Amino acid sequence: MQRTFAPMKGEDDVNTARKDDEADGSGEKLLGFNSTEERPSGPRGQDSMWRNEKYESVPLDVKGIDEDHSKGTRDSLYPQTALQKSQQGNERPKDAKLWPYFQDGLRRIDYVLTYHVEKPQSSHKQSSKSCLCCRFRREREKKPGHEDPELAAQEQRLDYHDDDQHLRREEFEENLREMGLEMEKEEGTKLPGVGFLKIHAPWEVLCREAEFMKLKMPTVKKYVVSQGSSIAEKVNMFMQKVTAPLQPNVGENQTENEKHLSYPFSREKQHLFDLSDRKSFFDSKTRSLIVYEILKRTKCTRAKYIMGISSLLGSGVYTEAYPLHDGDIDGVNAETNDRKILYEQWASYSIFYKYQPIGLVRKYFGEKVGLYFAWLGVYTQMLIPAAIVGVIVFLYGCATVDDNIPSMEVCDERNNITMCPMCDRACSYWKLVTACGTARASHLFDNAATVFFAIFMALWATMFMEHWKRRQMRLNYIWDLTSFEDAEGKQKSQPRAEYEFHVMKKSLKKEQSPKVGNVKLTCRDRMPAYMTIIVMMFFLIFVTLAIVFGVVLYRVSIMTALHMSSTPTFRTNIRATVKTTAAIINLIIIIIMDEVYGAIARWLTIMEVPKTDKSFEERLIFKTFILKFANAFTPIVYLAFFRGRIIGRPGKYLYVMGSYRMEECAHAGCLMELCIQLCITMLGKQLIQNNLFEIGVPKLKKLLRQGKIDKKHQEELNKTLHRHEKDSFLGPFVGLNPEYMEMIIQFGMVTLFVASFPLAPLFALLNNIIEIRLDAKKFVTELRRPIAVRAKDIGIWYTLLRGLSKVAVIVNAFVISFTSDFIPRLVYQYMYSPDGTLHGFVNHTLSYFNVTHFQPGTEPMEPMHLGYKVEVCRYKDYRDPPWSDTPYEFSREFWAILAARLAFVIVFQNVVMLMSDFVDWLIPDIPKDISIQIHKERNLVVELFMKQERGKKYRNTMGDPSPQPLRSRPSSQA
């Protein structure tokens, strides 16, 4: 492979050399090898470089270009080339096949852009002028009548489209060179039809952008990190010894007693920073973040939009943009790197019992990804006590089921209670004793311990939120994010490309100068989008309700059909069959509609045209959460609060759609069916939607991408592929929203209806143990490396979690009060029981109905099914008997129990929320030792600057020269 290196020359010579390179037929081009070769010298050239309209200018106070030094040599202003450095130093070049480096093995690849190569390489390396001239000459030589005009027009459009994209790329790459970036280009070397633009940021660019972005970097000053009081220090040391076997072997699991003092980077104060190893001063994630920020604000005026790599990706000028992984994770030649360590000590199922190496995750993937996995780890740890208490509550139900008086009365055949039919005509009378199994199973989840568990889970949610706030604050201190301000103020000057495009169209309509700063989108401009969003959201929620209603009709119709069946197999266990199949149907619909609602939410957010990326993400999260939350919980809410309460009574049932009678609960209530629905939904979503999809879909996409290559040459090709080529086969990183959304829905399952399903925390714990390693494996092996986005919290997700924890208190109060029989049992025991026990409770909950009062056509077809004539049947409700003065009206017991239920909701809600607020107030958000360390850091920063100022005055007094600025220091390879 031939590579062309441009020697040191003037600007005109460089342009000539670049044209020669473009006319060359080699598969690889080297662009901007030396950032000094194509920059004009002198103050005028520098001023034009920074004020050029082709990119967003950096503020003047961070440019670092001093007019007094503008006449100096170029070597003092800009870094040396990699070739010169390799000649001067003894640095050993890296193997470009194993490490993400340029072909010279010295300059690291910080970012990669890919684009589509349609034509032969030689045709693309002509200048735009020659391309247009050649096409014009070919068009003049064509003879009319010998070619289809439609095909000719289509070919002309394709040629123009390809040439136009080529020109856009040339302009964009020229602007990147002016920003100081160095590039290397490969086209169609091993992967046909794919071109790679490899980007490297030299030391000067890294320093300039780090100062502009106010990145906090370690200084030479170190200080001792105190562990608080002596007792706290001893406890901390003891816990470290106890948890030592659970720590990952990554070399960063030990608590360091010393910490570097960090300060926002400044080139003028570079002597304050620890530059002992410039090569590792900016790690790989920081380098890729810096290059990404440059790509975001670099303009391309030929593009459809005005600014940024996102515009060029959207218009197809570039197909993909991504930073590179550090190296391979397996193989004979795989050397030790952070990715390999994460694969062995984090993304492995065999070490599920160990803590996560959160520090290394943050170092490799950035703060935002690190905070997600830290939050997931805290959530999983907090599920351990909740799961233990839930299992104890369930075991308590198992231990007391034989002593439960109501279930014993249901199972007692001597009572001989005849119940009214469950459906019209097809169903007959049935014995209450046949519901013995359901009554005993309901006691497992509906007992006295359920109320205690609901209170415990409400306090658990508060403890979890407080524990996470303290953990987050500790991570902010360790990761030097305590003074980090949200970049939203900076992003206001960098609006999204779609927003700029709409603003440009609006300004053109007003016949004004098409500048973004003059015009902005108002609420009136977005009003059609807002109206569409409101209508669509209500329509989708209505669709969710319609789906639930459809499942209800399925349950009613299938139960009637099974009762009418002549096959004995179908007539047995009718209730269990209907419950299970309906729950599975609900699960399938939830999984399908989740994908549909996610796509619709994104489409609605795009229609809204938010200004910044943060605004776009928050609005997308809010819409997606509402739709997916309604999709997952509407069937559960129906079972908990509506089923069996709007059915009417025998002789006067409520019908829908003509002849469909609303379904009713079993004698033991709807709690058992609610439990089945929660169990199947949780297990199904976790096993199918979350784990199976997360494993299968990325692997399938990877196989499809690799399927484009001939299988015979695939193995040989994998051995020769470079890092940027291997990463092109990995899946793109789509963000953390799907991961958070999955956990938020699970958190709702665990907290909202935990009173009806005490085993929910256990299922969530088992899922999350697998989920952590599954997500880790996906991030390390299946996905491209994400941009290391800085963040100091989890954003809007914390607000959603806090809102769910508050709603959970109210929901559990209503579940205990209205769905379970806890309140009716208490009222009977203390108001109506003759001996103060629950003996006679079942008979107390059943009302009488005279079978002669059935409406015509609704009586059973087989009235003698039980072997005797039935005159009076029983049904579960609190109504007066038919022989009273007010037959079938609500009895006094009904109103007494309703009042007790409402009183319980009010008392439970206020007491639990008061306890939660007390716990919130009792636990400080910032740990005491972290608060002390933050205050200590601030004092040390002031002390460091005062010391430097005193040293500077002393040197001036003694006549010593001041420290040389950064530009005059010898440059080393970054």
ABEGO torsion letter per residue (X at the ends): XBBBBBBBBBAAAAAAAAAAAAABABABBBBGABAAAABBBEAAAAAAAAABAABBBBBAAAAGBBAAAAABBAAAABBBBAAAAAAABABBBBBAAABBBBAAGABBBABBBBBBBABBAAAAABBAAAAAAAAAAAAAABBBGABBAAAAAAAAAAAAAAAAAAAAAAAAAAAAAAAGBBBBBBBGAABBGBBBBBBBBBAAAAAAAAAAAGBBBBBABBBBBBAEBAAAAAAAAAAAAAAAAABBBAGAABBBABBBBBBBBBAAAAAABBAABAAAABBAAAAAAAAAAAAAABBBAABABABEAAAAAAAGABABBBBBBAEBABEAABBBBAAAAAAAAAABAAAAABBBBAAAAAAAAEAAAAAAAAAAAAAAAAAAAAAAAAAAAAAAAAAAAAABAAAAAAABAAAGBBBBBABBGABBBBBAAAAAAAAAAAAAABBAAAAAAAAAAAAAAAAAAAAAAAAAAAAAAAAGAAABBBAAAAAAABBBAAAAAAAAAAAAAAGBBBBAAABBBBAAAAAAAAAAAAAAAAAAAAAAAAAAAAAAAAAAAAAAAAAABABAAAABGAAAAAAAAAAAAAAAAAAAAAAAAAAAAAAAAAAAGBABAAAAAAAAAAAAAAAAAAAAAAAAAAAAAABGAAAEBBGBBBBBGGABBBBBBBAAEAAAAAAAAAAAAAAAAAAAAAAAAAAAAAAAAAAAAAAABBAAAAAAAAAABBAAAAAAABBBBAEAAAAAAAAAAAAAAAAAAAAABAAAAAAAAAAAAAAAAAAAAAAAAABBBBBBBBBABAEAAAAAAAAAAAAAAAAAAAAAAAABAAAAAAAAAAAABAAGBABGAAAAABBBBBAAABBBGABBABAAAAGBBBABBBBBBBBBBAABABBGBBBAAAAAAAAAAAAAAAAAAAAAAAAAAAAAAABBABBAAAAAAAAAAAAAAAAAAAAAAAAAAAAAAAGBBBBBBAAABBBBBX
